[in-house]
């Protein structure tokens, strides 16, 4: 069984969902845990559900001063996905403007979000 979730849904400790089969399910997880793409959750009746991170609208950020950009995003408590040469955040037009003013190259993409 697979369950497709956004990042926002994958970080909740309590969540009601509808599985692809049409079955309703509820997750109660320890606070502070985040489900990641490929994680497997075992149900109380022994079945396994694979978590699938679905594509979301993101800003893909590249910059010669990536650490400075990451600092400004962190200062705003924004979840950030960190790659070897890029950062990604959820689409936000105010932050996009700030990033461009910092000299970043910003593009719009749709990918699973794994901050």
N, C-alpha and C positions, 0 to 999 in steps of 0.2 A: 504494500500500500504506500502511496506517495501523498504528501501534503505540501502544496505550494503556498509559501508565505512571503510577505514583504519583510524588510528589516524591522520595521516598527512592530509587526506581529511577532517576529522571532525573538524580540527582547522582552515581551510581556511575561509576567509570572503566572497570570491567569488569562486563559483565552478559550473562547468557544469557537469551534470551526465546523465546517462541513467538508467531509472527505469526498474524494472523487466518486465514491460509491453512493453518495447521497446521505450516508450516515452522519449524524452529528456526534461531535466529541468535545471534550473539555480537557484542557491541559492545566495542571497546577504544578508549577516548577519552583524550585528555590529562587528567591529574589536575587537579582544580579547575574543570573545565567543568561546567555544568549545562545539560541539555537543557530547552527551554521549549516550551510549547504552540505548535504551528505550525511548529517547526523541521523541516527536512528533512535527513535523513542519507542520503548516497549510499553504497551498498554497493560492495564490491570488484568485483562483476560489473556495476556501472553502474546498478542499479536504485535508485529513491528510496523512502525510507520516511518518511512524515510522523509526527511525534511528537504524540500527543494526551494532554494532561494530564487524568487522570480525576478525578472528584469524590472528595473525601476528607472525613472528619469533622473539622471545624475549630471553633475558638472565634472568633467575630466580636466584636471588642472596640471599644467606643466610650467616650470619656471626655473630660471637660473638661480633663484633664491628660494628654493623649496622649503628650507627650514624656517625662513622668515614668514612665508605664507602659512605654514603649519602652525607657527606661533599665533598668528592673528586669528586663525580658525579655532584653535584650542582656547584662546582667550574668550571666545564667544560660545564655548561649550558645545561645539558642533561635532557630531560624530563624523570621523574622517577615515576613509580607507587609504592606507599608505602602501604605495607600490615602490619599486626600485627607482623610478624616475617620474612618478606622478602622485597626485592626490586625487581623491574623489569624494564629493559630498552630494547630498540630495539637492535637487534644483532649488535655487533661491535667488531671485533677481537682485535683491539687495546685496547679498554676498558676492554674486557674480560681478556687480559693479565695483565693489571693493577690490576683488581679485584682479580685475583689469587695471585698476588704478595702481596696484602694486606691480604691474608689468607682467602679469601671468598670461599665458595662452590658455584660454578656456574654451572647451567645446562641449556640446550637448550630446550625451550618449544614453543608451538604454542597456543596462547590464545588471546582473545581480549585485546588490550592495553588501559588502562584507567589511564594515569598519572594524 
